[in-house]
Amino acid sequence: MFKLVFDDPKELRNYIQSDKVTGLPLSTQALYFHAIVNGIFDKDDNITNIKALARAIGASEGDIQLLTDEDYYREIKGEDR
């Protein structure tokens, strides 16, 4: 399971327009944006369908890993959905 790093939508909106985000590969950006817009969140705001979203848009495990490595998401250890 993954958790968004930002809680404030305005802060997130400003961030996604930054060079850091726009410098990501397009497939990684697409996954990031789809997770924000179409993610299914549990009661603790964890994204429960990141892998399904990745498959739906043709993103790879590498895109998920890049988002995790760059701290766009936090992986919740022991959870894998």
C-alpha positions in Angstrom: 0.0 0.0 0.0 1.2 3.5 -0.6 0.4 6.9 1.0 0.5 10.3 -0.6 3.1 12.6 0.7 1.0 15.7 0.5 -2.3 16.3 2.5 -3.1 19.8 1.2 -4.4 19.8 -2.4 -3.1 23.4 -3.0 0.4 22.4 -2.0 0.2 19.3 -4.2 -1.0 21.4 -7.2 2.0 23.7 -6.9 4.3 20.8 -6.5 3.2 18.9 -9.6 4.0 21.9 -11.7 7.6 21.9 -10.4 10.7 20.9 -12.4 11.1 17.8 -10.1 7.8 16.4 -11.2 7.8 17.5 -14.8 11.3 15.9 -15.1 9.9 12.4 -14.4 9.3 10.0 -17.3 5.9 10.5 -18.7 4.7 7.1 -17.7 5.7 7.9 -14.1 3.9 11.2 -14.2 0.8 9.6 -15.6 0.8 7.1 -12.7 1.3 9.8 -10.2 -1.5 11.9 -11.5 -3.9 8.9 -11.9 -3.2 7.9 -8.3 -4.1 11.4 -7.1 -7.2 11.7 -9.2 -8.4 8.0 -9.4 -6.8 6.4 -6.4 -8.9 4.3 -4.0 -8.1 5.4 -0.5 -8.7 3.6 2.8 -9.7 5.3 6.0 -6.0 6.2 6.7 -5.6 7.8 3.2 -3.5 4.9 1.9 -3.8 4.2 -1.8 -5.0 0.7 -2.1 -5.0 0.3 -5.9 -1.6 1.6 -7.1 -0.7 -1.6 -9.0 -4.1 -1.8 -10.7 -3.8 1.8 -11.8 -0.3 1.1 -13.1 -1.6 -1.9 -15.2 -4.5 0.2 -16.5 -2.4 2.9 -17.9 0.6 0.8 -19.0 3.0 1.9 -16.3 5.5 -0.5 -14.9 6.7 -1.7 -11.5 9.7 0.6 -12.2 7.4 3.6 -12.3 6.0 2.5 -8.9 9.5 2.0 -7.6 10.6 5.4 -8.9 7.8 7.2 -7.2 8.6 5.4 -3.9 12.4 6.0 -4.2 11.8 9.7 -4.9 9.4 10.0 -1.9 6.2 10.7 -3.9 4.7 7.8 -2.1 5.6 6.0 1.1 5.4 2.3 0.9 3.6 0.7 3.9 5.6 -2.4 4.8 3.8 -5.7 5.0 1.0 -4.4 2.7 0.7 -5.3 -0.9 -2.5 -4.8 -2.8 
